[in-house]
Amino acid sequence: MEDNFSNYFNQTGKVAKEYLETRLDLIKLQAAGKLSKALGLFFSLILAFLLFFFVVVFLGMVLGFWIGEMTNSFTIGFSCSAALFVVLLGILLIFRKPLIQTPLSNMLIKELMSEMDMETGEEDRDQKKEIEEEFERKKVEEDEELYEQL
């Protein structure tokens, strides 16, 4: 009888150990999947910003040469072009949260939550919708407060 109990506990211990190892492997794979999606999104955004940067640089050069030809002074042309970029930089710095930070964080959260959405049930989806609606309301309130301050 004692052999049966010890044999039972040994087998149960082995099964529990295998289960925990398998569960740990599953968690690692899920984390790797989410990390790879986040990194893919991150690098695609970096590539898009790099391409956008080059487009802006070349448009600035075109604008500088065009104004330079109109005024017969490339110094004035490129100075006007640089002044335009300084103004655009100032606008971006002032409105960086609603224009850049919030949309990027929302995109990253939606990307990471899309995989979790497949794993959750209907109840969790309803809760998630309520949370997203609350988040959108707060975002609109923050935007309204920001515009009122200006």
C-alpha positions in Angstrom: 0.0 0.0 0.0 2.8 2.4 0.9 4.5 1.5 -2.4 1.3 2.6 -4.3 1.2 5.9 -2.4 4.9 6.6 -3.0 4.6 5.5 -6.6 1.5 7.7 -7.0 3.2 10.8 -5.5 6.4 10.2 -7.6 4.3 10.0 -10.8 2.2 13.0 -9.7 5.4 15.0 -9.0 6.8 14.1 -12.4 3.6 15.1 -14.2 3.5 18.4 -12.2 7.1 19.1 -13.0 6.5 18.4 -16.7 3.4 20.6 -16.6 5.3 23.5 -15.0 8.1 23.2 -17.5 5.6 23.1 -20.4 3.7 26.1 -19.0 7.0 28.0 -18.6 7.9 27.3 -22.2 4.5 28.5 -23.4 4.9 31.7 -21.4 8.3 32.3 -22.9 7.0 31.7 -26.5 4.1 34.0 -25.9 6.4 36.7 -24.6 8.7 36.2 -27.5 5.8 36.5 -29.9 4.6 39.8 -28.3 8.2 41.1 -28.2 8.7 40.3 -31.9 5.5 42.1 -32.8 6.4 45.1 -30.8 9.9 45.2 -32.2 8.6 44.8 -35.8 6.2 47.7 -35.2 9.1 49.8 -33.7 11.5 49.2 -36.5 8.8 49.8 -39.2 8.1 53.2 -37.5 11.8 54.0 -37.4 12.1 53.2 -41.1 9.0 55.4 -41.9 10.4 58.3 -39.8 13.8 57.9 -41.6 12.2 58.1 -45.0 10.1 61.0 -43.9 13.2 62.8 -42.6 14.9 62.4 -46.0 11.8 63.7 -47.8 11.7 66.7 -45.5 15.5 67.4 -46.0 15.2 67.3 -49.8 12.1 69.4 -49.8 13.9 71.9 -47.6 16.7 72.0 -50.1 14.3 72.5 -53.0 12.5 75.3 -51.1 15.9 76.9 -50.3 17.0 76.9 -53.9 13.6 78.1 -55.1 13.5 81.0 -52.7 17.2 81.7 -53.5 16.4 81.9 -57.2 13.5 84.2 -56.6 15.5 86.6 -54.4 18.8 86.1 -56.3 20.4 85.2 -52.9 20.8 81.6 -51.8 21.6 82.8 -48.3 18.2 84.4 -48.0 16.6 81.3 -49.6 18.1 78.8 -47.2 17.6 81.1 -44.3 13.9 81.3 -45.0 13.8 77.5 -45.4 15.6 77.1 -42.1 13.2 79.5 -40.4 10.3 77.5 -41.7 11.8 74.3 -40.2 12.4 76.1 -36.8 8.8 77.1 -36.8 7.7 73.5 -37.6 9.9 72.2 -34.9 8.4 74.6 -32.4 4.9 73.5 -33.4 5.9 69.8 -33.0 7.4 70.4 -29.6 4.3 72.2 -28.4 1.9 69.6 -29.7 4.1 66.5 -29.4 1.7 64.7 -27.0 -1.5 64.8 -29.1 0.4 64.5 -32.4 3.1 62.0 -31.7 3.1 60.4 -28.2 -0.6 59.5 -27.9 -1.0 58.0 -31.4 2.2 56.0 -31.1 1.3 54.6 -27.7 -2.2 53.8 -28.8 -0.8 51.9 -31.9 1.6 49.9 -29.7 -1.1 49.1 -27.1 -3.5 48.0 -29.8 -0.9 45.8 -31.5 0.0 44.1 -28.2 -3.6 43.8 -27.1 -4.7 42.3 -30.4 -3.0 39.0 -29.6 -4.4 39.1 -26.1 -7.8 39.7 -27.5 -7.6 36.3 -29.2 -6.9 34.6 -25.9 -9.7 36.3 -23.9 -13.4 35.6 -23.7 -16.5 37.7 -24.4 -16.5 39.1 -20.8 -13.0 40.4 -21.1 -13.7 42.0 -24.5 -16.7 43.9 -23.0 -14.4 45.1 -20.2 -11.7 46.0 -22.7 -14.3 48.1 -24.8 -15.4 49.9 -21.6 -11.7 50.7 -20.8 -11.0 51.9 -24.3 -14.1 54.1 -24.3 -13.0 55.6 -21.0 -9.5 56.1 -22.3 -10.9 57.9 -25.4 -13.0 60.1 -23.2 -10.0 61.1 -21.1 -7.9 61.7 -24.2 -10.6 64.0 -25.6 -10.8 65.9 -22.3 -7.0 66.2 -22.2 -7.0 67.5 -25.8 -9.7 70.1 -25.0 -7.8 71.2 -21.9 -4.6 71.6 -24.0 -6.4 73.7 -26.7 -8.0 75.8 -24.0 -4.6 76.6 -22.5 -3.4 77.8 -25.9 
